[in-house]
Amino acid sequence: MIINSSRAIIFSIALLTLFWGVNPAIFAQDQRNEASILIEQGYNKVEAGDIEGGILDFTKAIKLDPVNHMAYVNRGYAQYFDGHLSRAIMDYNEAIKLEPLSEIALRLRGTAQNELGAHDLAIKDFTSIIAFEPDNATAYRMRAIAEYDSRAFERALNDLDKAISLNSRDQLAYMYRGLCYKMLLLPEEALKDLNKAIEMKPEDARAVYNRGLIKSEQMDKVGAIEDLSLAIQLDNQNHWAHLQRANALCTLGDVSAALPDYDRAIEIAPSEATLYGSRAYAKSLLKDYTGAIDDCSKAIELDPKDQQAHYNRAFCKGELGDNIGAIADYDQSIRLDPEDKNSYYNRAETKVILGQFDSAIEDYNMTIELDPYFAKAYFGRAFSNTGKGLHKTAIEDYNQAIELDPQFARSYLMRGVSRTELEDYEGALIDYNLCLQLSPQDVNAVFNRGVIQTYLGKQKEGCADLQRALELGDDRAAKVMEELCF
């Protein structure tokens, strides 16, 4: 019997079907069904915290149905959830190759890329969503977050306005818009949005924390402490909240109460140099200069380029009489920030203590160059010239210091000293009078005025001043009174 070709083919297929037991089309559908079951099973595992099990199920699903883009999306999400952002992006890439208009794949890839710092790529993904879903509020908000993270605050603000116009219940959009307003130095608008975000989600620790920061910047330290305390209650691992509450307490003068917050912040983030520097400043306010130096040293160990830590350590060393060590730290502070006028000024002050007047004058010159209105720098330069015996030059700077700060009593005192050295006794008397108007207990001004008045023939007034100087604790007055008053 002869079988024609068509019938032979049909017969062969029939034999194959019998041999394998299933139709190929039915077999493929079964694989897709099994893959779908594995995807759902993997999703449930991830939700229950079994990330590894979920990834295994998604991988099996991909092998069974390699064109199912949701298998890649779900495995990518599990990888993301497990902290493997690069692996997650690789899966999202595969999903998007299969389904270029997959909103969830683009959104999740954009989120992962933004967290990796690839803000431009993230913005591109969210923009792609908006192109085919122009009313997708979440896409506008996610693009705004990426723009915020890349410090494009104006662009972020525009997207957040759009997101809120599309979905007035988007709590995150209000929160981020508040943050944008904060960065754009619009505190009232920021507070309004953060209040709205907190009203919608009272447990939003980030919103509460940032509201506290704004209140602190507006000098509402009590309100700031309330918000920061709530932020800590909501997230007790936020070391920045502890730091900011401590800083607010210091501003209110309750430095001792601030120390436990600094301690807790350091306990949470022991490698954060800023925390040690801030605690060092608090300790210096309590005159615990040794403890402050230890904290500054730790800050410098963690971050050798921490200019403020070098500056603060220099100040504390000076307070403990280690002037050479102080100058070494001011030197480093200036190397790190050549524009810091305070480092030049304090280094000059330290040099004056050591009698290094010429070098001090160079630092005062630099201070004045950086800030021509720095009254005490003029005074310091004048004082140095007084120390060198250059009284006419000194008087010029005392004049400038007084013009800039007429309430600084020592400028009058020292100008009086230089005038005395130049035998301008009448001018010196005027200066001592002005000094005592501002600082009635200045023993040096009382003593000097007493001596000058006796030189000018005002014996009674001069001896009265010398007697008062003696009562104020100036032992020089007794000897001068023996010569001039008895």
C-alpha positions in Angstrom: 0.0 0.0 0.0 1.3 3.4 -1.0 0.8 6.4 1.3 0.8 9.8 -0.4 3.1 12.5 1.0 0.3 14.6 2.7 -1.0 11.6 4.5 2.5 10.5 5.4 3.1 13.8 7.1 -0.2 13.7 9.0 0.6 10.1 10.0 4.1 11.1 11.2 2.6 13.9 13.4 0.1 11.5 14.8 2.9 9.1 15.7 4.9 11.9 17.4 1.8 13.0 19.3 1.3 9.5 20.5 5.0 9.2 21.3 5.3 12.4 23.3 1.9 12.3 24.8 0.9 16.0 24.2 0.3 18.5 21.4 3.2 21.1 21.2 0.8 24.0 21.4 -0.8 22.5 24.5 2.6 21.8 26.0 3.7 25.5 25.5 0.5 26.7 27.2 1.1 24.4 30.1 4.6 25.9 30.5 3.1 29.4 30.5 0.5 28.4 33.1 3.2 26.9 35.3 5.3 30.0 34.9 2.4 32.2 36.0 1.9 30.0 39.1 5.6 30.3 39.9 5.5 34.1 39.5 2.5 34.3 41.9 4.2 31.9 44.3 7.5 33.8 44.2 5.7 37.1 44.8 4.1 35.6 47.9 7.4 34.4 49.1 9.0 37.9 48.7 6.1 39.5 50.5 6.6 37.0 53.4 10.3 37.9 53.5 11.7 34.8 51.7 13.6 36.8 49.1 15.9 33.9 48.1 13.0 31.6 47.6 11.1 34.2 45.5 14.1 34.8 43.3 14.4 31.0 42.7 10.8 30.8 41.7 11.0 33.7 39.3 14.2 32.2 37.7 12.3 28.9 37.1 9.4 30.9 35.6 11.8 32.7 33.2 13.2 29.3 32.1 9.7 28.0 31.4 8.4 31.2 29.8 11.3 33.4 28.7 9.0 36.0 27.0 7.0 36.7 30.1 8.2 40.2 31.0 6.5 40.1 34.4 8.8 37.2 35.5 11.8 39.6 34.9 9.9 42.5 36.6 9.2 40.4 39.7 12.7 39.0 39.9 14.1 42.5 39.5 11.9 43.7 42.3 13.1 40.9 44.6 16.7 41.8 43.7 16.0 45.4 44.5 14.4 44.5 47.8 17.5 42.4 48.6 19.8 45.4 48.0 21.2 44.2 44.6 20.2 47.3 42.6 22.5 46.5 39.6 21.0 43.0 39.2 17.5 44.5 39.5 18.2 46.9 36.7 19.5 44.0 34.5 16.1 42.3 35.0 14.2 45.4 34.3 16.2 45.9 31.1 15.1 42.4 29.9 11.5 43.2 30.8 11.5 46.5 28.9 13.1 44.7 25.8 10.1 42.4 25.9 7.5 45.2 26.7 8.9 48.6 25.9 5.8 50.3 27.2 5.7 48.5 30.5 4.9 51.2 33.1 5.9 49.1 36.1 9.2 48.0 34.6 10.1 51.6 33.6 9.0 52.9 37.0 11.0 50.3 39.0 14.1 50.7 36.8 13.9 54.5 37.2 13.6 54.1 41.0 16.7 51.7 41.2 18.7 54.0 38.9 17.9 57.0 41.0 19.0 55.2 44.2 22.3 54.4 42.4 22.8 58.0 41.7 22.1 57.8 38.0 19.5 60.6 38.2 19.5 61.4 34.5 18.8 57.8 33.5 16.0 57.7 36.1 14.5 61.0 34.8 14.6 59.5 31.3 12.6 56.4 32.4 9.9 58.5 34.2 9.7 60.8 31.2 9.1 57.7 29.0 6.1 56.8 31.1 4.7 60.3 31.0 5.0 60.2 27.1 2.5 57.4 26.9 0.6 58.0 30.1 0.4 61.8 30.4 -1.9 61.7 33.4 0.2 59.4 35.5 0.6 61.3 38.7 3.1 58.8 40.2 5.4 59.2 37.2 5.5 63.0 37.7 6.2 62.6 41.4 8.9 60.0 40.8 10.6 62.2 38.2 10.4 65.1 40.7 12.2 62.9 43.3 15.0 62.2 40.8 15.2 65.9 40.0 15.3 66.8 43.7 18.1 64.3 44.3 20.0 65.9 41.4 19.4 69.3 43.0 17.2 70.6 40.1 14.7 72.0 42.6 12.7 74.3 40.3 12.1 71.5 37.8 11.1 69.2 40.7 8.7 71.8 41.9 7.0 72.0 38.6 6.5 68.2 38.4 5.2 68.1 42.0 2.7 70.8 41.1 1.5 68.6 38.2 1.5 65.4 40.4 -0.7 67.1 43.0 -3.0 68.5 40.4 -3.6 65.0 39.1 -3.8 63.4 42.6 -4.5 65.7 45.5 -4.1 62.7 47.9 -0.4 62.0 47.0 1.2 62.5 50.5 4.7 62.0 49.2 4.2 64.7 46.6 3.3 67.2 49.3 6.3 66.1 51.4 8.8 66.5 48.5 7.3 69.8 47.4 7.9 71.0 51.0 11.5 69.9 50.7 11.9 71.7 47.4 10.5 74.9 49.0 12.9 74.4 51.9 15.9 74.1 49.5 14.7 77.2 47.6 14.6 79.2 50.9 10.8 79.5 50.9 10.1 78.4 54.5 6.5 79.4 54.8 5.5 77.5 51.7 7.6 74.6 52.9 5.9 74.5 56.2 2.5 74.6 54.6 3.2 71.5 52.5 5.0 69.6 55.3 2.0 70.3 57.5 -0.3 68.8 54.9 2.0 65.8 54.4 2.0 65.2 58.2 -1.7 65.6 58.4 -2.1 62.9 55.8 0.5 60.6 57.3 1.4 61.5 61.0 4.0 58.8 61.2 6.1 60.2 58.3 9.4 60.7 60.2 11.1 62.5 57.4 8.4 65.1 57.0 8.4 65.7 60.8 12.2 65.9 60.9 12.3 68.5 58.1 9.6 70.6 59.7 11.7 70.6 62.8 14.7 71.8 60.8 12.7 74.7 59.3 11.5 75.7 62.7 15.0 75.7 64.0 16.2 77.8 61.1 13.4 80.3 61.9 14.7 80.3 65.5 11.7 78.6 66.9 13.9 76.3 68.9 11.1 75.1 71.2 8.9 74.1 68.3 11.9 72.5 66.6 12.7 70.4 69.7 9.1 69.2 69.7 9.3 68.1 66.1 12.7 66.6 66.4 11.6 64.6 69.5 8.7 63.2 67.6 10.9 62.4 64.6 13.2 60.5 67.0 10.2 58.7 68.5 9.2 57.6 64.9 12.7 56.7 63.9 15.2 56.3 66.8 18.0 55.5 64.4 18.0 59.0 62.8 21.3 60.3 64.2 20.7 63.7 62.4 17.6 64.2 64.4 19.5 63.6 67.6 22.2 66.0 66.4 19.8 68.8 65.5 17.9 68.4 68.8 21.2 68.7 70.6 22.1 71.8 68.6 18.7 73.4 69.4 19.2 72.7 73.1 22.6 74.3 73.0 21.1 77.4 71.4 18.6 77.6 74.2 21.5 77.4 76.7 20.8 73.9 78.0 24.1 72.5 76.9 24.2 69.7 79.5 20.9 68.4 78.3 22.3 68.3 74.8 25.2 66.0 75.5 23.1 62.8 75.7 21.8 63.5 72.2 25.3 64.0 70.9 26.3 60.7 72.6 23.3 58.9 71.1 24.0 60.3 67.6 27.6 59.0 67.8 26.4 55.6 69.1 24.2 55.3 66.0 26.8 56.7 63.5 30.3 56.3 65.0 32.1 57.1 61.7 30.4 60.5 61.2 33.0 63.1 61.8 30.5 66.0 62.1 29.0 64.5 65.2 32.3 64.6 67.1 32.9 68.2 66.0 29.4 69.2 67.3 29.9 67.5 70.6 33.3 69.1 70.9 31.7 72.5 70.5 29.2 71.7 73.3 32.0 70.6 75.6 33.9 73.8 74.9 30.8 75.8 76.0 31.0 73.8 79.3 34.8 74.6 79.5 35.6 70.9 79.1 38.4 71.8 76.8 40.2 68.5 77.2 37.1 66.5 76.3 36.5 68.9 73.4 40.1 68.4 72.1 39.6 64.6 72.2 36.4 64.9 70.1 38.0 67.3 67.6 40.9 64.8 67.3 38.5 62.0 66.6 36.7 64.2 64.0 40.1 64.9 62.3 41.0 61.2 62.4 37.8 60.4 60.5 38.1 63.4 58.2 41.5 65.0 58.0 40.0 67.8 55.8 37.5 68.8 58.5 38.5 72.5 58.8 36.1 73.3 61.6 37.5 70.6 63.8 41.1 72.0 63.4 39.7 75.5 64.1 37.9 74.3 67.3 40.8 72.3 68.5 43.0 75.3 68.1 40.7 77.4 70.2 40.5 74.8 72.9 44.3 74.4 73.0 44.6 78.2 73.4 42.2 78.1 76.3 44.4 75.5 78.0 47.5 77.6 77.4 48.9 75.4 74.6 49.5 78.4 72.3 52.1 76.7 70.1 49.7 73.7 69.5 46.9 76.2 68.8 48.9 78.0 66.1 49.7 74.6 64.5 45.9 73.9 64.2 45.1 77.4 63.0 47.8 76.9 60.3 46.0 73.7 59.2 42.6 75.4 59.3 43.9 78.1 57.0 45.4 75.6 54.6 42.0 73.9 54.4 40.1 77.2 54.0 42.3 80.2 53.1 39.2 82.5 53.2 38.4 81.8 56.8 38.9 85.2 58.5 38.3 83.8 62.0 41.3 81.5 61.7 43.6 84.4 60.7 42.1 86.5 63.5 42.5 83.9 66.2 46.0 82.9 65.1 46.9 86.6 65.4 45.4 86.8 68.9 47.5 83.8 69.9 50.6 85.3 68.4 50.0 88.5 70.5 50.0 86.4 73.6 53.4 85.0 72.6 54.7 88.6 71.8 54.9 87.8 68.1 53.6 91.3 67.1 55.0 91.4 63.5 53.6 88.0 62.6 50.3 88.9 64.4 50.0 92.1 62.3 50.3 90.1 59.1 47.4 87.9 60.2 45.3 91.0 61.2 46.1 92.4 57.8 44.7 89.3 56.2 41.6 89.3 58.4 40.9 92.9 57.4 41.5 92.2 53.7 38.8 89.4 54.0 36.5 91.6 56.1 37.1 95.4 56.1 34.4 95.8 58.8 36.0 93.4 61.4 36.4 95.9 64.2 38.3 93.7 66.6 40.9 93.0 63.9 41.6 96.7 63.7 41.9 96.7 67.5 44.2 93.7 67.5 46.5 95.3 64.9 46.4 98.6 66.9 47.3 96.6 70.1 50.2 95.0 68.4 51.5 98.3 67.2 51.1 99.6 70.8 53.2 96.7 71.9 55.9 97.7 69.3 55.8 101.3 70.6 54.2 102.6 67.3 51.6 104.6 69.1 50.6 107.0 66.2 50.0 104.0 63.9 48.1 102.3 66.7 45.8 105.3 67.3 44.8 105.3 63.6 43.6 101.7 64.0 41.9 102.4 67.4 40.0 105.2 65.6 38.8 102.8 63.0 37.9 100.1 65.5 35.8 102.7 67.5 34.1 103.9 64.3 33.1 100.3 63.5 32.1 99.4 67.1 31.7 102.4 69.4 30.5 100.1 72.2 33.8 98.2 72.5 35.3 99.7 75.7 38.8 98.3 75.3 39.4 100.4 72.2 39.0 103.6 74.3 41.2 102.2 77.0 44.1 101.3 74.7 43.8 104.5 72.7 44.1 106.2 76.0 47.3 104.2 76.7 48.8 105.2 73.4 47.9 108.9 73.9 49.4 108.7 77.4 52.7 107.4 75.8 52.5 110.4 73.4 51.9 112.7 76.4 48.5 113.6 75.1 47.1 113.5 78.6 43.9 115.5 77.9 43.1 113.1 75.0 43.9 110.1 77.2 41.6 111.4 80.0 38.8 111.7 77.5 39.4 108.1 76.4 39.5 106.7 79.9 36.2 108.5 80.7 34.6 107.0 77.6 35.9 103.5 78.5 34.4 103.8 82.0 31.1 105.0 80.7 30.8 101.7 78.9 32.6 99.5 81.5 32.5 101.1 84.9 34.4 98.3 86.6 37.4 98.3 84.2 40.2 98.5 86.8 42.8 99.4 84.3 40.8 102.4 83.1 40.2 103.5 86.7 43.9 103.2 87.6 45.1 104.9 84.4 42.6 107.8 84.8 43.7 108.2 88.4 47.4 108.6 87.3 46.5 110.9 84.5 44.4 113.2 86.7 47.2 113.6 89.2 49.5 114.5 86.2 46.9 117.1 85.2 46.8 118.6 88.7 43.5 117.0 89.6 44.9 115.5 92.8 41.6 114.9 94.6 39.9 113.2 91.6 43.1 111.2 90.8 43.5 109.9 94.3 39.8 108.9 94.4 40.3 106.9 91.3 43.5 105.3 92.7 41.6 104.4 95.9 38.8 102.8 93.8 41.4 100.9 91.7 42.8 99.5 94.9 39.4 98.4 96.1 38.9 96.7 92.7 42.0 94.7 93.3 44.8 96.6 91.5 47.8 96.3 93.8 49.7 98.9 91.8 47.4 101.6 93.2 48.9 101.4 96.7 52.4 102.2 95.6 51.3 105.1 93.4 49.1 106.5 96.1 52.1 106.5 98.5 53.9 108.7 96.0 51.1 111.0 94.8 48.3 111.0 97.5 50.0 111.2 100.9 
